[in-house]
Amino acid sequence: MTDASSNCLFCRILRGEIPAKKVYEDDHVFAFEDINPKAPTHVLVIPKKHFAGLKEAQADDADVIGRCHLAAAEIARQRNIEQGYRTVINVGPGAGQSVFHLHVHLLGGREMKWPAG
């Protein structure tokens, strides 16, 4: 375990040290309800492998990043929000990233305005 992952909020959730309302899990990703939702569906999909964000990702992380989005699509199907949902990855503090473990926000269940913000 690296220092970054030992103190990482999402790694602690993965290890069961902090409770979360699990929505989906497979061998590569874990998804749970956001504790401060911005839409009726607001789920965070995280890779089980720790890396800080998209800008820190390496070529061998491409598969798990894709799996995060495929998990989001599956959750959207399960929740019957396929008519419109958004997946978002915030990159860095200037974009609103506050937990530095890559995560995909799945937002849906309401009209998504553009521009996003």
Secondary structure, DSSP 4 states (H G I P E B T S, - for coil): --HHHHH-HHHHHHTTSS---EEEE-SSEEEEE-SS-SSSEEEEEEESS--S-GGG--GGGHHHHHHHHHHHHHHHHHTT-TTSEEEE---SGGGT--S-S--EEEEESSPPPSS--
